[in-house]
Structures are given as structure tokens and as C-alpha cells.
Amino acid sequence: MRRLLMAFAGMCLLGGNTYGQEVEPPIYKNDEGEEIFGPEYMPGSPVDVGLPLFMGRPNAGVRIPDTLLLVPQDAFRTSTTQWSLPSETIERQLPGDIPFLRDFRNEFNSTAPLLRFNNVTPRDAGDPQATAKVHYIDVGQGAGAIVELPCGVAVVDLGGEWESADGGAAFVNYLKGFLAARPQYNNTVNVVFISHPHADHMNGAKDLMGTSIRVSGVADNGQTSDKGSVKDQVAFREWVQQGRSDRYSAVEVSRQVTATGVTNAVIDPFACADVTAFWGGFNEKVGVEEDYRNPNNHSVIVRFDFGKASFLFMGDLEEAAADDMLDQYDQNPGVFDADVLLLAHHGAENGISDKLLKTITPRVAIISMGDRDSAGAKKYHHPRKKALAVLQDDPEVVSDLRAQETFWSYPSFTKPMEGLEVTRAIYGTGWEGTLIVSATAAGKYEIESLGH
């Protein structure tokens, strides 16, 4: 387990900057300079958690009966003596064809029925030539993506570098140009997902709040505080929410009971795609397990299914939490099986979980990281050579191929960058600039690099 260090703000290396976006020094940080939680900085849950969570139905894993899709997840909790189907009320019982999270299932001991597996057959793609695009924006050391669907727009994180460039502003400028060139979206983003409250994933929030772009909904990990980056997450949430519960969804582990992921009208406002969220805030473990002092391990995982095409966004989830998540989903690990994977934590070693990668079986892997000259890349030494080796060395995890090219990576946190031959479909914003992955509803992919 990585050693975590506490430091006061005056000792922190991450001060303000001259690039237009002020990033407060963290109260506590780990040995790589990341903001973490500590005694004077502990997250809570929001007073208004937003819309109820319903069972997700991603295009993978166990298929949920149609009649249960309208049942809120809270209906299965032990404090409820009865729960209602759309057309009937029955005495409490756990359906045998629903996979539950391990901890919830264990509350019922031997009374929980065994699951009758019924894996999903990919649904009819409709128009197989319909196209979705995901723009992985070059924001330096950080992450920000735009999901362009025929029926709307989603944003997954809106942060980036702040030490040698303003990646948050770069993301928002790209988003403004994107919407200006596509008037059919009426200058509107249907939903913004904030994976977790770290500046490199959300420091464009203030810039976005200063534009004329309309944001219809926001989903985050629910963490709430008046300090640190969580304070900025709350400010953005309240700006979008404007006092309305139907514009917000907190994705917290404690609110989830089924191993199918969660969805609702905020998480998935689209008629032409299916959006599912997983994991998120796990505040119960912050003061108990050292790994959960890091906001990375409270990342909201987001999955988009467009016909037979699938995209998975991992935030900065580290290996320890990824393994915990798989343990919770032991009845339904296939729910994470996806084609295009945005690697967690910018290609860091601790963002690679062998168990999770073998479950996802990606065809394409994307890394959002700084270029070789960025302060972030030089400071954090991402991506790591070992992480890339896991993706493409025998036995290969990434199944699709690309033309062989030599890129750079870091052997460790202390060693200088080295060249690395890449033969599998692994792409990095720090190597090739903004990347656009196009997908037809039939599951055919094309990758375009816009360069730096």
C-alpha cells in the first residue's frame, strides 16, 4: 500500500498559478502531491441526493427483467417491509434473477436466493450506421471528454493541467467550439459527470460556469464539504442544480444494492443510448481504510452503450478500490465488459488492476495525460511503462492492433522517460493530442488524432 503523508497547506507544492485558474493547496497530500482526506477534511453526503437510483441495464452482464426496471434500488432495502412492482404489491422477497451487491446480499444470509444467470444478448442496434463520437480532449495532465450522440451531448470530467497550462480552460474552449459548430444541440450539455473531486478532473468547472452553455444535469460521487476540491465540486453541483432535485444525482455506494450499476433521468437523459454509473462516493471507508483517504478511490465509473458499441470511463480508480468493486459485483462482473476503455489515473501503475482489465477485455485503450514537456508529466511520471506492458504484452489485454509506433513512457516515479514500442490499439492524448473515437451502432470503431 502506498505510504500517505500529511502536510499543512504552507508546505504544499501545489500553490496558485498564472494560468487563470486558482487551485488551492491541499490541506493533506500523499507522497505524489495528490490531495487526500484527513481529520480536518472529511467528506459527507449531500442533504439533497437528487433523483432515486434505478437498476442499470448496460449491454453486458446479467439481463434484468423489464418489469423490474421501474423499481428504485431503495425498494430492496431491509428497512422496507414491502416493495412494489409496477402492477402488484408482494411480500418482501429477493428475486432470484437479480444480481445484488455482495454486502447487500450478505445482509440476508441464507434467505437470498441463488442467481439464475441470464446474460445479455446485445440489443438490436437500430440503424447500424448511426454514429457516436467520443472526444478525449488534450488537457495536459488531467481528463475531460465529450460524448457526442445523435440525440445529445454528455461530458465526463472537465479538468486538466494547471501547473504549466490551463487545461480546464482548454477543455471549456474546445466545448464552446464543439457546440458552436453543432447548432442542433442548442448550446446545451445534457449531463456532466464529475468522476471525483480532484482539480485535474474538474478545474474547468469555474470556466464552464462563466459561459452561456446550458447544463441540464450533473452526476457526481455525492461527496460534500466546504473545504478543498470537494468545495468546488459542491459549487458546480449547486450551479447546475439551482435548487432542483431532478437535475442532480449523487452516485454513492451506500445507495446501491444491485450489481447492475445505476441509472435515472439525470444519469441517462438519452433516447439513443444507455448510460450506467457504478461505484462513486464510499465515505464509510474514509476514516477506516487508508486507501480510501484518496478521492481517486471514490470515482464514479460511467459506461455508455450505443447499440453494440461501448465506452467505459474509469476516473482515477486505483487498484485497491477496483478490486473491492469487483468483489462487490461478484455476481455480475460481466457488467464491466466494454470495448473502449479510458484508463484510470492517466496510465499510472496504481490505475491498472489485472482483475478488472481481464473483466473489461477492451479492444481499445485511451490514456488522458500530459505531453512529454508538461509539468504534470514530469512531476507524476505518467504513463508508466509497466502499466502499458500489462495492456500489450503476452497475454495481451487490448485486442485491437494499431500501426507500430514508438512513444515515450516512464519506468518509475524516479527514472527518466524511455521509448516504448506500441503495437496494440493504445492511444494517448499526451502522445497524439486530442483523440476522437467514432463508433457505429453496429460496433465498428475508428480513431482520429487531431495532434497538439
SULMOTA-V883185 format. One record per pair of residues at least 12 apart in sequence whose C-alpha atoms are under 8 Angstrom apart, sorted by the first residue. I is the first residue (numbers start at 1). J is the second residue. D is the distance in Angstrom with one decimal. If there is no record, write none. Layout:
i	j	d
I	J	D
I	J	D
This chain:
i	j	d
1	291	7.6
3	30	7.4
3	31	7.0
4	29	7.4
4	30	4.6
4	31	6.0
4	290	8.0
5	28	7.5
5	29	6.1
5	30	4.8
5	31	5.8
6	27	7.9
6	28	4.9
6	29	5.6
6	30	6.7
6	38	7.8
7	27	6.6
7	28	5.2
7	29	6.3
8	26	7.7
8	27	5.4
8	28	6.4
9	25	5.4
9	26	5.8
9	27	5.0
9	28	7.4
10	25	7.8
12	25	6.0
12	26	7.0
12	29	7.8
12	33	7.8
13	25	7.4
13	33	7.3
14	26	7.5
14	33	7.5
17	162	7.1
17	163	6.4
19	162	6.9
19	163	7.8
19	164	7.7
19	165	6.1
19	166	5.4
20	166	6.9
21	162	7.2
21	166	6.8
21	168	7.9
21	203	7.3
23	162	7.8
23	199	7.1
23	203	7.8
24	228	7.0
24	229	7.9
25	228	8.0
26	228	6.2
27	40	8.0
27	41	7.4
27	228	7.3
32	380	6.8
35	198	7.1
35	294	7.2
35	295	7.7
36	293	5.5
36	294	4.6
36	295	6.2
37	286	7.5
37	293	4.9
37	294	6.3
37	295	7.4
38	293	7.0
41	225	7.7
41	227	6.7
41	228	7.6
42	225	7.2
42	286	7.7
43	223	5.4
43	224	5.3
43	225	5.5
43	230	7.6
43	283	6.6
44	222	7.9
44	223	5.6
44	224	4.9
44	225	6.4
44	283	6.8
45	222	5.7
45	223	5.4
45	224	5.5
45	283	7.9
46	222	6.1
46	223	6.9
46	224	5.7
46	250	8.0
48	245	6.9
49	222	7.1
49	245	7.5
49	248	7.3
49	249	6.1
49	250	5.2
50	245	4.4
50	246	6.2
50	247	7.1
50	248	4.8
50	249	4.6
50	250	6.3
51	245	6.2
51	246	5.8
51	247	7.9
51	248	6.5
51	249	5.5
51	250	8.0
51	264	7.0
51	265	7.8
51	266	7.5
52	72	6.4
52	73	7.7
52	74	7.9
52	249	7.7
52	264	7.1
53	72	5.9
53	73	5.9
53	74	7.7
53	249	8.0
53	255	7.5
53	256	7.5
53	262	5.8
53	263	5.8
53	264	5.9
54	69	6.8
54	70	6.9
54	71	6.5
54	72	4.6
54	73	5.4
54	262	5.5
54	263	5.3
54	264	5.9
55	68	8.0
55	69	5.9
55	70	7.9
55	71	7.6
55	72	7.1
55	73	6.4
55	258	6.8
55	260	6.1
55	261	6.3
55	262	5.0
55	263	6.1
56	69	7.8
56	260	5.3
56	261	4.8
56	262	4.4
56	263	5.1
56	275	7.9
56	276	5.5
56	277	7.7
57	260	6.5
57	261	7.5
57	274	7.5
57	276	7.1
58	260	7.5
58	261	7.9
58	274	6.6
58	275	7.2
58	276	6.4
58	303	7.6
58	304	7.9
58	305	6.6
58	335	6.7
59	120	6.4
59	121	7.6
59	122	5.8
59	123	7.2
59	305	6.3
59	308	7.5
59	310	7.9
59	335	7.7
60	119	7.2
60	120	5.5
60	121	7.6
60	122	7.4
60	334	6.0
60	335	5.0
60	336	7.2
60	337	6.3
60	338	7.9
61	119	5.3
61	120	5.7
61	260	7.7
61	332	5.9
61	333	6.9
61	334	4.3
61	335	4.2
61	336	7.6
61	337	7.7
62	98	7.8
62	99	7.4
62	117	6.3
62	118	5.4
62	119	4.3
62	120	5.7
62	260	7.5
62	332	6.3
62	334	7.5
62	335	7.3
63	118	5.8
63	119	5.5
63	120	4.9
64	97	7.3
64	98	6.5
65	97	7.9
67	85	7.0
67	86	6.8
68	85	6.7
68	86	7.8
70	85	7.7
70	86	7.0
71	84	7.2
71	85	6.5
71	86	7.5
73	255	7.6
73	256	6.4
73	257	6.1
73	258	7.0
74	255	7.2
74	256	7.7
74	257	7.5
76	94	7.6
76	257	7.4
77	257	7.7
94	112	6.3
94	113	6.8
95	113	7.2
96	112	7.8
96	113	5.2
96	114	5.8
96	115	4.9
96	116	6.1
97	115	5.3
97	116	5.2
97	117	6.9
97	118	7.7
98	115	6.6
98	258	7.2
99	115	6.4
99	258	5.9
99	259	5.3
99	260	7.0
99	331	5.6
99	332	6.3
100	257	5.8
100	258	4.0
100	259	4.8
100	260	7.8
100	329	7.5
100	331	7.0
101	256	7.7
101	257	5.5
101	258	5.2
101	259	4.9
101	328	5.0
101	329	5.6
101	330	7.6
101	331	7.6
102	327	7.1
102	328	4.7
102	329	6.6
102	330	6.9
102	331	7.7
103	328	6.8
104	257	5.9
115	331	7.7
122	307	7.7
122	308	6.2
123	307	6.8
123	308	7.3
124	307	6.8
124	308	8.0
125	306	7.6
125	307	4.1
125	308	6.1
125	441	5.4
125	442	6.1
126	307	7.1
126	441	7.4
127	441	6.8
128	307	7.7
128	440	6.2
128	441	4.7
128	442	4.6
129	440	5.4
129	441	6.2
129	442	6.8
130	150	7.7
130	440	5.5
130	441	5.6
131	149	7.3
131	150	7.1
131	438	6.7
131	439	5.5
131	440	4.4
131	441	6.2
132	147	7.5
132	148	5.7
132	149	4.8
132	150	6.6
132	306	7.2
132	438	5.8
132	439	5.3
132	440	6.4
132	441	7.7
133	147	6.1
133	148	5.0
133	149	6.7
133	436	6.5
133	437	5.5
133	438	4.3
133	439	6.2
134	146	5.7
134	147	4.5
134	148	5.9
134	436	5.6
134	437	5.3
134	438	6.6
135	147	6.4
135	148	7.7
135	434	7.0
135	435	5.9
135	436	4.5
135	437	6.6
136	368	7.2
136	429	7.3
136	434	5.7
136	435	5.1
136	436	6.2
137	171	6.6
137	174	7.8
137	368	7.9
137	429	7.1
137	433	7.5
137	434	4.6
137	435	6.6
138	167	7.9
138	171	7.7
138	368	7.3
138	369	7.8
138	370	7.8
138	429	5.3
138	430	7.0
138	433	5.2
138	434	4.6
138	435	7.7
138	452	7.5
139	159	7.1
139	160	4.7
139	161	6.2
139	166	7.8
139	167	4.3
139	168	6.9
139	170	6.2
139	171	6.2
139	368	8.0
139	369	7.6
139	370	7.2
140	160	5.6
140	161	4.8
140	165	7.6
140	167	5.9
140	368	7.7
140	369	5.6
140	370	3.8
140	371	6.4
140	374	6.9
140	376	7.4
140	429	7.8
140	430	6.8
141	160	5.5
141	161	4.6
141	167	7.8
141	200	6.8
141	346	7.5
141	368	7.2
141	369	4.5
141	370	4.0
141	371	7.8
141	374	7.5
141	376	5.2
141	377	6.4
142	159	5.8
142	160	3.8
142	161	5.7
142	167	7.5
142	200	4.5
142	201	5.7
142	346	7.2
142	368	6.4
142	369	5.8
142	370	7.2
143	157	6.1
143	158	6.5
143	159	5.6
143	160	5.6
143	200	6.6
143	201	5.3
143	346	8.0
143	368	5.6
143	369	7.3
144	156	5.9
144	157	4.6
144	158	4.4
144	159	5.7
144	160	7.1
144	171	6.7
144	201	6.7
145	157	6.4
145	158	7.1
146	175	7.7
149	272	7.5
149	273	7.8
150	272	7.1
151	270	6.4
151	271	6.8
151	272	6.1
152	185	6.4
152	189	7.3
152	190	6.4
152	270	6.7
153	185	7.4
153	188	7.5
153	189	5.2
153	190	5.6
153	191	7.2
154	189	5.9
154	190	5.7
154	191	5.1
154	192	5.9
154	193	7.8
155	189	7.2
155	191	6.4
155	192	4.7
155	193	6.1
156	192	6.0
156	193	4.7
156	194	6.3
156	195	7.3
156	313	7.9
157	192	7.2
157	193	5.9
157	194	4.9
157	195	6.3
157	201	5.3
157	202	5.9
158	171	6.2
158	172	7.4
158	194	7.6
158	201	5.6
158	202	4.9
158	203	6.7
158	204	5.2
158	205	6.6
159	171	7.0
159	199	6.4
159	200	4.7
159	201	3.8
159	202	4.0
159	203	4.6
159	204	5.0
159	205	7.6
160	199	7.4
160	200	4.3
160	201	6.0
160	202	7.4
160	203	6.7
160	204	7.6
161	200	6.0
161	370	7.4
161	376	6.6
162	200	7.5
163	375	6.2
163	376	7.0
164	374	6.3
164	375	5.6
164	376	7.7
167	200	8.0
167	203	7.8
167	204	7.4
168	200	7.8
168	202	7.1
168	203	5.1
168	204	3.6
168	205	7.4
168	207	7.3
169	204	5.6
169	207	6.1
171	204	6.8
172	204	6.4
172	207	6.6
172	208	6.0
176	213	7.6
187	212	7.8
187	213	5.5
187	214	6.4
188	213	5.8
188	214	4.6
188	215	5.9
188	216	7.3
189	213	7.4
189	214	6.2
189	215	4.9
189	216	6.4
190	215	6.0
190	216	4.9
190	217	6.1
190	269	6.8
191	215	6.4
191	216	5.9
191	217	4.5
191	218	5.3
191	219	7.4
191	266	6.7
191	267	7.0
191	269	7.5
192	215	7.3
192	217	6.4
192	218	4.8
192	219	6.4
193	218	5.9
193	219	5.0
193	220	5.9
194	218	7.7
194	219	6.5
194	220	4.9
194	221	7.5
194	233	7.8
194	300	7.5
195	220	6.0
195	221	6.7
195	280	7.6
195	299	4.9
195	300	4.6
195	301	6.9
195	315	5.3
195	316	7.9
196	220	6.9
196	221	6.3
196	280	7.8
196	295	6.3
196	296	6.5
196	298	6.4
196	299	5.0
196	300	6.7
196	315	7.1
196	316	7.9
197	229	5.3
197	230	5.3
197	232	7.7
197	233	6.0
197	295	6.6
198	229	5.9
198	230	7.8
198	295	7.1
198	296	7.8
199	229	6.4
202	233	7.6
205	232	8.0
205	236	6.3
206	236	7.6
209	236	7.6
209	239	7.4
215	240	6.3
216	240	7.0
216	247	6.4
217	240	6.3
217	241	7.0
217	246	8.0
217	247	4.5
217	248	5.7
217	266	5.7
217	267	7.9
218	237	6.5
218	240	6.6
218	241	7.5
218	247	6.4
218	248	5.1
218	249	6.6
218	266	6.9
218	267	7.7
219	248	5.8
219	249	4.7
219	250	5.8
219	251	6.9
219	266	7.1
219	267	6.4
220	249	6.8
220	250	5.5
220	251	6.0
220	280	7.4
220	300	6.7
221	250	5.5
221	251	4.8
221	252	5.7
221	280	4.6
221	281	4.6
221	298	6.8
221	299	6.7
221	300	5.9
222	249	7.8
222	250	4.4
222	251	6.0
222	252	6.2
222	280	7.7
222	281	6.0
223	281	6.2
223	283	7.7
246	265	7.9
246	266	7.1
247	266	6.2
248	266	6.3
249	266	6.3
249	267	7.0
251	277	7.4
251	278	7.4
251	279	7.0
251	280	5.3
251	281	6.6
251	300	6.8
252	279	6.6
252	280	4.9
252	281	4.5
252	282	6.3
253	279	5.4
253	280	6.0
253	281	6.0
253	282	5.5
254	282	7.0
259	328	7.5
259	329	5.3
259	331	7.0
259	332	6.0
260	332	7.1
260	335	6.6
261	276	5.9
261	277	5.5
261	278	5.0
261	279	8.0
261	335	7.9
262	276	5.6
262	277	5.2
262	278	6.4
263	275	6.9
263	276	5.3
263	277	6.4
272	306	7.1
273	304	6.9
273	305	5.7
273	306	4.8
273	307	7.1
274	304	5.8
274	305	5.1
274	306	6.7
275	302	7.2
275	303	5.7
275	304	4.7
275	305	6.4
276	302	5.9
276	303	5.2
276	304	6.7
277	300	6.6
277	301	5.5
277	302	4.6
277	303	6.3
278	300	5.9
278	301	5.0
278	302	6.5
279	298	7.1
279	299	6.8
279	300	5.5
279	301	6.3
279	325	7.0
280	298	4.8
280	299	4.9
280	300	4.1
280	301	7.0
281	298	4.6
281	299	6.9
281	300	7.5
282	298	5.9
291	320	7.1
291	321	7.7
292	321	7.9
296	315	7.3
296	316	4.8
296	317	5.2
296	318	6.6
297	316	7.0
297	317	4.9
297	318	5.9
297	321	5.5
297	322	8.0
298	317	7.1
299	314	7.3
299	315	5.5
299	316	6.3
299	317	5.7
300	314	7.3
300	315	6.6
301	313	5.7
301	314	5.0
301	315	6.4
302	314	7.0
306	440	7.9
306	441	5.7
307	440	7.8
307	441	4.3
307	442	6.3
307	443	7.2
308	441	5.5
308	442	5.4
308	443	4.9
309	339	6.9
309	439	6.3
309	440	6.9
309	441	5.9
309	442	6.8
309	443	4.4
309	444	7.4
310	338	5.3
310	339	5.4
310	340	6.3
310	443	7.9
311	338	6.0
311	339	6.1
311	340	4.7
311	341	6.0
311	342	7.9
312	336	7.8
312	338	6.3
312	339	7.8
312	340	6.2
312	341	5.0
312	342	6.3
313	341	6.3
313	342	5.1
313	343	7.3
313	344	7.7
314	341	7.7
314	342	6.2
314	343	6.2
314	344	5.0
315	343	7.8
315	344	5.4
315	345	6.7
316	344	4.5
316	345	4.2
316	346	7.6
316	351	6.7
317	344	5.7
317	345	6.8
317	351	6.2
318	344	7.1
318	345	7.3
318	350	5.2
318	351	4.5
318	352	7.1
318	353	7.6
319	350	5.4
319	351	5.6
319	352	5.9
319	353	4.9
322	353	6.6
322	356	6.8
323	353	7.1
323	355	7.0
323	356	7.1
326	355	8.0
326	356	7.2
333	359	6.7
334	359	6.5
334	360	7.6
336	359	6.5
336	360	5.3
337	359	5.9
337	360	4.0
337	361	6.2
337	362	7.4
338	360	5.4
338	361	6.7
338	362	5.8
338	363	8.0
339	360	7.6
339	361	7.1
339	362	4.6
339	363	4.9
339	364	6.3
340	362	5.7
340	363	6.0
340	364	4.8
340	365	5.9
340	366	7.5
341	362	6.1
341	363	8.0
341	364	6.3
341	365	4.9
341	366	6.1
342	365	5.9
342	366	4.7
342	367	6.0
342	368	7.5
343	365	6.6
343	366	6.1
343	367	5.6
343	368	7.7
344	367	8.0
346	367	5.5
346	368	5.3
346	369	5.1
346	382	6.3
346	383	6.2
347	367	6.0
347	368	7.7
347	369	7.6
347	382	5.9
347	383	4.3
347	384	6.0
347	387	6.3
347	388	7.4
348	382	5.7
348	383	5.5
348	384	5.5
348	387	6.5
349	384	6.1
349	386	6.6
349	387	5.1
352	387	6.3
354	390	7.8
357	397	6.8
358	397	6.8
361	397	6.1
361	398	6.7
361	399	7.6
362	397	6.8
362	398	5.3
362	399	6.6
363	398	5.1
363	399	4.7
363	400	5.0
363	425	7.1
364	398	6.0
364	399	7.2
364	400	6.3
364	425	5.1
364	426	6.1
365	398	6.8
365	425	6.4
365	426	4.8
365	427	6.4
366	426	5.9
366	427	4.9
366	428	5.7
366	429	7.9
367	383	7.9
367	426	7.7
367	427	6.2
367	428	4.5
367	429	6.4
368	428	5.9
368	429	5.3
368	430	6.9
369	382	6.9
369	383	7.2
369	428	6.9
369	429	6.0
369	430	5.2
370	382	7.8
370	429	7.2
370	430	4.7
371	429	7.4
371	430	3.8
371	431	6.1
372	408	7.7
372	430	6.9
372	431	7.8
380	413	6.7
381	409	7.7
381	410	5.7
381	412	7.0
381	413	5.6
381	414	7.9
381	417	7.8
382	409	6.8
382	410	6.4
383	409	5.4
383	410	6.2
384	409	5.5
384	410	4.8
384	411	5.8
384	412	6.5
385	409	5.4
385	410	5.4
385	411	5.1
385	412	7.6
385	420	7.6
386	411	6.8
392	422	7.8
392	423	7.4
392	424	5.9
398	424	6.3
398	425	6.6
398	426	7.6
399	424	7.0
399	425	7.5
400	424	6.0
400	425	5.3
401	423	6.0
401	424	4.3
401	425	4.8
402	422	7.9
402	423	5.6
402	424	5.4
402	425	5.0
402	426	7.7
403	423	6.2
404	421	6.7
404	422	5.6
404	423	4.6
404	424	7.8
405	421	5.7
405	422	5.5
405	423	6.9
406	419	6.1
406	420	5.3
406	421	4.3
406	422	6.0
407	419	5.5
407	420	5.2
407	421	6.4
407	422	7.0
407	431	6.8
408	420	5.6
408	431	7.8
432	449	6.0
432	450	7.2
432	451	5.1
432	452	6.7
433	449	6.4
433	450	5.9
433	451	4.2
433	452	4.5
434	449	6.0
434	450	5.3
434	451	6.2
434	452	7.1
435	447	6.9
435	448	5.7
435	449	4.7
435	450	6.3
436	448	5.1
436	449	6.5
436	450	7.9
